[in-house]
Amino acid sequence: MPSQYSLLKESWVMILMYTLALIMIFVLTFHLLLVSPLTGKSFDETLSYSFVVHNLTYYRIVFGLLLYAAVIHGMNGLRIILLEWIHPKRAQWAINLVIIALIAVLLAIGTYTLIVV
């Protein structure tokens, strides 16, 4: 397959980043509204265990979208920064491998938390 169709080509990466950013705008706004004074609860009440567990179970899909979008967006941003900072081609595969491993670990922990709660 020619390199012009590579999934790590910068145009695909930027489309992914923009898509994830749009998802996070809506999902994070919803999340922040859950803990805002508009709910009629004080900030301390929104930090209670029962309130958090209720939101995590009732809005599991929304928090799952937030988890996946934030982790992939953030780790890809870190990958881009590291690739600009460390230029040798030999180090690029190592950076990509470490970032992919971090994404997998963070998504596994987050998914486990969403499922168990």
C-alpha positions in Angstrom: 0.0 0.0 0.0 1.5 3.4 -0.9 2.5 5.7 1.9 0.0 8.3 0.7 -2.8 6.2 2.2 -1.1 5.8 5.6 -3.5 6.2 8.6 -0.7 8.2 10.4 -0.5 10.7 7.6 -0.9 14.2 9.1 -4.2 14.9 7.3 -5.9 11.9 8.9 -4.4 12.8 12.2 -5.8 16.3 12.0 -9.2 15.1 11.0 -9.2 12.7 14.0 -8.1 15.5 16.3 -10.8 17.9 15.0 -13.5 15.2 15.3 -12.5 14.3 18.8 -12.3 18.0 19.8 -15.9 18.5 18.5 -17.1 15.5 20.4 -15.4 16.8 23.6 -17.0 20.2 23.2 -20.5 18.8 23.4 -19.8 16.0 25.9 -17.6 18.1 28.2 -20.3 20.8 28.2 -22.9 18.3 29.3 -20.5 17.0 32.0 -19.9 20.5 33.3 -23.6 21.2 33.3 -24.1 18.2 35.6 -22.0 19.8 38.3 -23.1 23.4 37.8 -25.5 25.4 40.0 -28.2 24.9 37.4 -28.8 21.4 38.8 -30.0 23.0 42.1 -27.3 21.2 44.0 -24.3 22.8 45.7 -20.8 22.0 44.4 -20.2 19.9 47.5 -23.3 17.8 46.9 -22.1 17.1 43.3 -18.9 15.6 44.7 -20.7 13.1 46.9 -20.2 9.4 46.2 -23.9 8.7 45.5 -24.2 11.6 43.1 -21.1 10.6 41.2 -22.1 6.9 41.0 -25.6 7.9 39.8 -24.2 10.1 37.0 -21.7 7.4 36.0 -24.4 4.7 35.8 -27.1 6.8 34.2 -24.9 8.6 31.7 -22.5 5.8 31.1 -22.5 6.3 27.3 -21.8 10.0 27.6 -18.9 9.5 30.0 -17.6 6.7 27.8 -17.5 9.1 24.8 -15.8 11.7 27.0 -13.2 9.1 28.2 -12.3 7.8 24.7 -12.3 11.3 23.1 -10.2 12.9 25.8 -7.6 10.1 26.1 -7.1 9.7 22.4 -7.1 13.4 21.8 -4.7 14.1 24.7 -2.3 11.3 24.0 -2.2 12.1 20.2 -1.4 15.7 21.1 1.4 14.5 23.4 2.6 12.3 20.6 2.7 15.3 18.2 4.6 17.4 20.7 7.2 14.6 21.4 7.7 14.0 17.6 8.4 17.7 17.1 10.7 17.8 20.1 12.6 14.5 19.3 13.5 14.5 15.6 15.4 11.3 14.8 13.4 8.8 12.7 14.6 6.0 14.9 12.9 7.5 18.0 9.6 8.0 16.2 8.5 4.4 16.2 9.4 4.2 19.9 7.3 7.3 20.7 4.4 5.9 18.7 4.6 2.6 20.5 4.7 4.1 23.9 1.8 6.4 23.2 -0.3 3.5 21.8 0.5 1.5 25.0 -0.5 4.5 27.2 -3.7 4.9 25.3 -4.5 1.2 25.7 -3.7 1.3 29.5 -5.7 4.5 30.1 -8.7 3.3 28.1 -8.6 -0.1 29.9 -8.6 1.6 33.3 -11.3 4.0 32.3 -13.5 1.4 30.7 -13.1 -0.9 33.7 -14.2 2.0 36.0 -17.3 2.7 33.9 -18.3 -0.9 33.8 -17.7 -1.7 37.5 -19.5 1.4 38.8 
